[in-house]
Amino acid sequence: MFSALRTRAGGGRRRPARTLRPALAAGIGILLISCTHATSVRKDSAVPVAPVLAGAGGRVYVTNQQDNTLSVIDARTYKVVATVPAGVGPEGVAAAKDGKHVYIANSGSARVSVLDTRNNKIVTTVTVGRSPTGVGLSPDGSALYVTNGGSNTVSLIDTRTNKVASTIPVGKSPVDVAFSPDGGSAYVANSGSGNLSVINTRTRRVDRNLPAGLSPVGVAITPDGRSAYVADETAAHVLAVGTRTGEVSTVSVGEGPFDVAIGPDGRFAYSADLGPGNVSVISTDSHRVSATVALGPPGTDPFNLEVTDEAIYVTNQGAGTLKVIDPDSNKVVATVTLGASPYGVAVS
């Protein structure tokens, strides 16, 4: 069985805590031009590391749930440049497109913390519902949707004022949220009711519900808006759900898929599979696994994903690391050692 310190079911469902395993890659690894070996980067390392991926830049933000911190990582060198106190039980994280702010769900205090990226300081907190887990920014950046697993609601925060503009009832134990490309719909994965609530962002109401397996904990929408990919935690599969028809295709992956993300061009979906410690690469054309990326032995616990043109970022809760995968070769090219129980990841 897979093990995890915290499931994404926002209703407070927890597995027993255990001692964290040592980081899988300690010290500095050797970077090969062929990108066939991983580079390990420690927070206390003074050894310079060459860029792994051409064109990569910006910052990567990772919440460390048990440390109550946020790690700020240089996306070019994979060095941790700051470790910031980030509220109680930080989980989901989202970065504004302009790079000025980062939003962090504090599951332990029913708040969202807002980070100013210029000085890496929390500048305000916003009270939301119980056990907030997932955060998602609307495509235009004007609204932050927050899933409140303990309240069965979504809080809509106006990012201009940092105030809750609306509270929307959804299904049981909402965990994750993703938007249609035009921003007209928000899809909420309800782990307790086995469906997706589809919120009309204009009326701020649930228009309809879509089937989503037994325990949907992660959701991502394809760039054409036609499919929602859903990680079903209690099953060994990812679902491709037609957003218009509700038709479901099942993709077999490893035990305990915990998050799903779509590549920018829409050709591939990526699933973080807790049980085997893998990332499954799914062709969105065929709905089949085209590659599997091993991140470590069982207990590595790949948790959450963020995908850009240059890299696939995966938090590994059991190993206390962030893995960086080259999307062209599907090879791990870097390992960054972080705090206790890395959870969410966002890139600016």
Summary of the structure (lengths in Angstrom):
residues: 348
radius of gyration: 18.2
end to end distance: 34.5
largest distance: 54.1
contacts: 1347
relative contact order: 0.17
helix: 0%
strand: 50%
